[in-house]
Amino acid sequence: MTLKEKVEKALETVRPHLQADGGNVELIDTTEDGVVKVKLTGACGDCPMAAMTLQHGVTNAIKQAAPEVKEVQAVQ
């Protein structure tokens, strides 16, 4: 399984929680050096809690599924 596939699988576990609040998360890119770029969309895009959601929900899920990930970055 590729890094991108692992990350997508992790995001699938987080999406229902985000969608329940009118948001979503989109995988933008993965790099060979372990950086994952995601975009929070919908209500999550401009939510004051977006940074916490990214850090605790999305990042934790990704790192659990793909321990080789070094960093998760939010892009606009």
C-alpha positions in Angstrom: 0.0 0.0 0.0 1.4 3.4 -0.9 1.6 6.3 1.4 -1.1 8.1 -0.5 -3.4 5.0 -0.1 -2.7 4.8 3.7 -3.5 8.5 4.1 -6.7 8.3 2.1 -7.8 5.3 4.2 -7.1 7.3 7.4 -9.0 10.3 6.1 -12.0 8.0 5.4 -12.2 7.3 9.1 -12.2 11.0 10.0 -14.6 12.3 7.2 -17.9 11.2 8.8 -17.1 13.3 11.9 -16.2 16.3 9.8 -19.2 15.9 7.5 -21.5 15.7 10.5 -20.5 19.4 11.1 -20.8 20.4 7.5 -17.1 20.1 6.6 -14.7 17.7 5.0 -11.0 17.1 4.4 -9.3 16.7 1.0 -5.9 15.1 0.4 -3.8 17.5 -1.7 -0.4 15.9 -1.8 2.0 13.5 -0.2 5.8 13.8 -0.6 8.6 11.3 -0.6 10.0 12.8 2.6 6.8 12.2 4.6 4.9 15.5 4.3 1.2 15.3 3.8 -0.8 18.3 2.6 -4.5 18.4 3.3 -7.3 21.0 2.9 -10.2 21.4 5.3 -13.3 22.3 3.3 -16.8 23.3 3.9 -17.6 24.5 7.4 -14.2 23.3 8.5 -12.4 25.7 6.2 -13.1 28.7 8.3 -14.0 27.2 11.6 -12.1 28.7 14.6 -11.5 25.1 15.8 -9.9 24.0 12.4 -6.4 24.0 13.8 -7.4 21.8 16.7 -9.4 19.5 14.3 -6.3 19.2 12.1 -3.9 18.6 14.9 -5.9 16.2 17.0 -8.3 14.5 14.6 -6.8 14.5 11.1 -3.1 14.3 12.0 -3.5 11.6 14.7 -5.5 9.4 12.3 -2.9 9.9 9.5 0.1 9.1 11.7 -1.7 6.1 13.2 -2.3 4.7 9.7 1.1 5.8 8.3 3.7 6.2 11.0 6.2 7.2 8.3 4.5 10.6 8.0 6.6 13.3 9.5 4.3 16.3 9.1 0.7 17.1 8.2 0.3 20.6 6.7 -3.0 22.5 6.0 -3.2 24.3 2.8 -5.7 26.9 1.7 
